[in-house]
Amino acid sequence: EAAPEVRKEGLQELAVAVQHFRDCLQTDKDHADARHNLELVRLWIKHMQSLWEQRDRQKQREEMDLADYIRLLEEQQRALRAIGIAIGGEADTPKRRQAQRGVAQQQRTLAEEIKPLKEKIAAALEKAAQTATDKSDEIKKATQRMQNMADEAGKVMLSAADALCGAKP
């Protein structure tokens, strides 16, 4: 639950620890404890950054209404598509393949937003159904259609990520 400035400070402190472990390994390349601790710190940083990213995404979802959330997802998807197209025009190099894997991971992360999107759709239309009792069947059908569209979008997003991993941007 750390604030961004506290996160930054913590990462800076961990960077200092990493440097100390590296200094130790420069002195003694076989220092097992330093090697072990360096790997633990690396894994800890990766884990914490992942948790912070998840919490930030959750907070962002909660603060946005359905329309804004859909716009955000669309903007992110368009940006990923543009990057994928740009990567596709480059020669096949290790750097390009690394970029493809990164974009594919971002695409999969974006596809994870489909479930929360479906929940937002259901909540928004349920709220609308409470005020329009005579149209509840239509609202239920609309909810189902929108959730089906979201499912289809999620499948296409994962297919795009697979294409990127398969070197077919």
C-alpha positions, 0 to 999 in steps of 0.5 A: 500500500506504499505511496509512490514516493515511498516505493521509490525510496524503498527501491533506491535502498534496495539498489544500494543493497544490490550494489553492496552484494555486487561489490562483495562478488567482485572481491570474492566471486564464489561468495555464495551468500552474496550471490543468494542475497543478490538473487533474493533482492532481484526477485523481491524487487520484481515481485513488489513492482508487480504487486504495485502495478496490480494495485495501481491498475485496480485503483485506476479501475475503481476510479473510472466510470465504464465509458472512461475505462473503455476509452483507456483500454482502447487507447492502450490497445491502439498504442500496442497495435502501433508498436507491433506494426512498427516492430513488424517492419524491423529486421529480425534481431535479438533486440526486435525479438525482445521488444516483441516479447515485451509487447506480447506481455503488455498485450496479455496484461491488457487482456487481463482487463477483460474480466474487470471490464465485464464486471464494470459492464454488469455493474453499470447496467445493473444500476441502469436496470434499477431505474428502468424497471420496465426495460430490465429484459432489454438491459439484461440482453444488452449486458450479455451482448456487451460481455460477449463483445468483451470476451471476443476482444479478450480472445483477439488480444490473446491471439495478438500476443501469441502472434507477437510471440510467434514472431508475426507482429 
